[in-house]
Amino acid sequence: MDPLEDVLTLLDTRSHLSASLAAGGRWAVRFDAPSGVKFNAVRRGACHLEVEGAGEPIALAEGDCYLLTRPRRFTLRSDGEAVPVDAAHVYASAEDGLARTGDGSDEVLLVGGRFSFGDRARSLLLEGLPEVVHVPAGTPQAETLQWALARIDEELRRRQMGSTLVAEHLAVVMLVHVLRLHLARDPDAVSGWLAGLADPAVAAALTSMHARPERRWTVAELARAGAVSRSTLAARFRDTVGCGPLDYLTRWRVELASRHLREDTGTIATIARAVGYGSESALSTAFKRVTGTSPRDYRTSHRAPRSV
C-alpha cells in the first residue's frame, strides 16, 4: 500500500450520504458544524458556499465539489440576500432521498454527505488540509472525479439493490481523487505527510517506510530510495512533513501499534515486534513520547466492548 492508502485505511474512512438537496428561486440553507469532513457536489445549477470564519463566499458552479475539513457552521445559498432556514427543518421533510427548498423546483441540485474517520484522524489527515478544499469542475484533472459523482448520483436516483453501499464506497473513491487533485494543483496549501507526497524524494522515503515499517531504516537508506543525498532528504523531509524521517517513522509505528491495541488481542510484546521494536519497553517508551500514555493504558481506554 502507498502512504495515502495506508492512512485512509488506518483511519477506517467511511462515507455517510445525506439526502440530495434540490433548490430553486431565492433560497439559503444554514447547516450546523458537521462531525468529520463534510462534502457537497453541485450536479446542476450554481450556488454560493459561506463557511463561518473562512473569509469570502465561494461560488460553486455545476460540477464543482468541496470538502469542509473543520467543524464550522456553513450556509449554502442562491445569493447574498436570501434569508437562511435551518437544514434540520429542510431535511426533515425529505422524500425518497431528496430535500427541497426555495420555490420547490430543481433548478439547483446538490449531492452530499460526510466522511467519518477513526482514532487520531485530525493529526494524521485533517490538520494537513485547508479549512475548505474547493475542486472546480473545469480543471482537466477532474474528469475521474466527475465520473465518481455521476455514478453516486445514478445510484441514489435508481435505488437498486445495494445502491446505498455502492454510493458510499464511490464517495470514498471521490475523496481519494479530491486529495490527489488538491495535491497536484496546490501543494503549498497542504502540510504534514500529505505535503511530502508532492515531493518525489520525500514520497519515495514515505513509501519505503510504509511498505516495511518494521525495518530498521537509516536516513541514508531512505535517501537512496529517493535518489538524493542524506542531507538533502533530511532537509526536504523536515521542510514538508515538519519532522525528520526517523521521527516520522516512530510516529507511524505508534499509529500502527495503536490500531493493534484497539483491535487485536496479542500481547504488547508481540505488537512491538510487529511494528519494528525489539521489546515491549522500547515500544512503551516511543508510544508514551508520542501519545502521552502507555500502550497498556491506551488499550484499556480504547478497546471496543466485547459482544456477548
C-alpha positions, 0 to 999 in steps of 0.5 A: 500500500502507498502512504495515502492508502495506508492512512485512509485505511488506518483511519477506517474512512467511511462515507455517510450520504445525506439526502440530495438537496434540490433548490430553486428561486431565492433560497439559503440553507444554514447547516450546523458544524458537521462531525468529520469532513463534510462534502457537497457536489453541485450536479446542476445549477450554481450556488454560493458556499459561506463557511463561518470564519473562512473569509469570502463566499465561494461560488460553486458552479455545476460540477464543482465539489468541496470538502469542509475539513473543520467543524464550522457552521456553513450556509449554502445559498442562491445569493447574498440576500436570501434569508437562511432556514435551518437544514434540520427543518429542510431535511426533515421533510425529505422524500425518497432521498431528496430535500427541497427548498426555495420555490420547490423546483430543481433548478439547483441540485446538490449531492452530499454527505460526510466522511467519518474517520477513526482514532487520531484522524485530525493529526494524521489527515485533517490538520494537513488540509485547508479549512475548505478544499474547493475542486472546480469542475473545469480543471482537466484533472477532474474528469475521474472525479466527475465520473465518481459523482455521476455514478453516486448520483445514478445510484441514489436516483435508481435505488437498486439493490445495494445502491446505498453501499455502492454510493458510499464506497464511490464517495470514498473513491471521490475523496481519494481523487479530491486529495490527489487533485488538491495535491497536484494543483496546490501543494503549498496549501497542504502540510504534514505527510500529505505535503511530502507526497508532492515531493518525489524524494520525500514520497519515495522515503514515505513509501519505503517506510510504509511498505516495511515499517518494521525495518530498521531504516537509516536516513541514508537508506531512505535517501537512496530510495529517493535518489538524493543525498542524506542531507538533502532528504533530511532537509526536504523531509523536515521542510514538508512533513515538519519532522525528520524521517526517523521521527516520522517513522516512530510516529507511524509505528505508534499509529500502527501499534495503536490500531493493534491495541484497539483491535487485536488481542496479542500481547504488547510484546508481540505488537512491538515486534510487529511494528519494528521494536525489539521489546515491549519497553522500547515500544512503551517508551516511543508510544508514551513520547508520542501519545502521552500514555502507555500502550497498556493504558491506551488499550484499556481506554480504547478497546471496543466492548466485547459482544456477548 
